[in-house]
Amino acid sequence: MTTIRPEVTGRRHGDADLLKWPVELLRIVKPEEAERLSSLSWDTIMREHSDKIVQLSDRRVGMRVGHCLMLPEG
């Protein structure tokens, strides 16, 4: 069976796990709420967890609630 390479689909490794998450954890929140949920500053999140930041448009970014809650406290 042939598999499609991740670089072709644009999916990152681990994206299949998101399909198993409850819907509430998939919601994308603004940086201010991400700071509150993770108890980390947005600068720290950008520096150490940039792979979890979602680019919504050219100027807007966000983060999934599930990722915010799973970040280790600094």
Secondary structure, DSSP 8 states (H G I E B T S, - for coil): -----HHHHT--TTHHHHTTS-HHHH-EE-HHHHHHHHTS-HHHHHHH-GGGEEE-SSS-EEEEHHHHHHS---
